[in-house]
Amino acid sequence: MYGGCCVRQTCRVSIPGLRWIFLAAAILYLSLGTGWSRTCNVAAQTRQSEDPIVVFYAVGDSPYVFFEVPLLAAQVQSLPADGEFLVHLGDIKLGAAPCEEAVYRDVARLLRRSPRPVFIVPGDNEWNDCRDPREAWQLWSKYFLRFEEQWHPSFPVVHQSERPENFAFQLRHVLFVGLNLVGGTVHDPSEWRRRHQDNSRWLETKIAENPDATHCVVMAHALLREPHQDFVEALRRIARRFSRPMLYLHGDGHAWIFDQPFGVPNVWRIQVDRGGLAPPVQIRIHQDSRQPFQYDRRLRAPGSAP
């Protein structure tokens, strides 16, 4: 276990009127353009004496239940213009829900409403935890592989040839790397090991090919646990060699964490809140070596009152 743990929970909703409450909340969210929660604590990282290098938004583990669909739609459609892209960190459905094609299709349609490019990495709920992981992967690939191409990003994005769900791009000397790194069931031990090796090689290769990168953001789904030990060791080794600020950004745990759990001083970790409980988090990359990764957990329109 690498810092923090959150037990997965299945929530059953039995009050019919609750659906309309959340629908009304989503409509209010759109009309006001303000955060889902005004009471969320803004990050400890609040220094804004300099303009950030890159601003983007991240969300994960959503939508899990029916009333989170209009909520996520509202959040995506009203994404502030200061963000250059949105990344969904996997788990587009509740683990117990069937892995039906309609789920993949509907979430893809919802995410396409974003005014900014959307990147997405696989989660275990829509792949390896499904009854038939092979069929689930075919559905994920059909609806989400190279998903960002629908926006024709102004920056070049490359995909790993042997594992095209992995991607990378650089924005103003910040290197972003997306990986297929999931939690959940180890459905195939040999596949699990090969994928971790491919992930490590992709990250290491992209860093080597971008020697001018001042920061690196690794985006994946998994809260790193014992089954990920081989990848954790590779991440530590790569980060030490990189020696510049690196962020491991993920979902899976459902509760906010910002810490440095890897024992490497230049590596930070953000675990995002579950999407149904909080809006997409704004992440700002700064030159400040002490606080290179700053954030705001309240989604609001630029220029609006905090």
Secondary structure, DSSP 8 states (H G I E B T S, - for coil): --S------------THHHHHHHHHHHHHHHH---S-TTS---S----SS--SEEEEEE-S---STTHHHHHHHHHHT--TT-S-EEE-S--S-TTS---HHHHHHHHHHHTT-SS-EEE---GGGTTTSSSHHHHHHHHHHHHTTGGGGG--SS--EE-SSSTT-EEEEETTEEEEE-----S----HHHHHHHHHHHHHHHHHHHHH-TT-SEEEEE-S----GGGHHHHHHHHHHHHHH-S-EEEEE-SS-S-EEE-TTS-TTEEEEE---TTTS--EEEEE-S-SSS-EEEE-S---TTS--
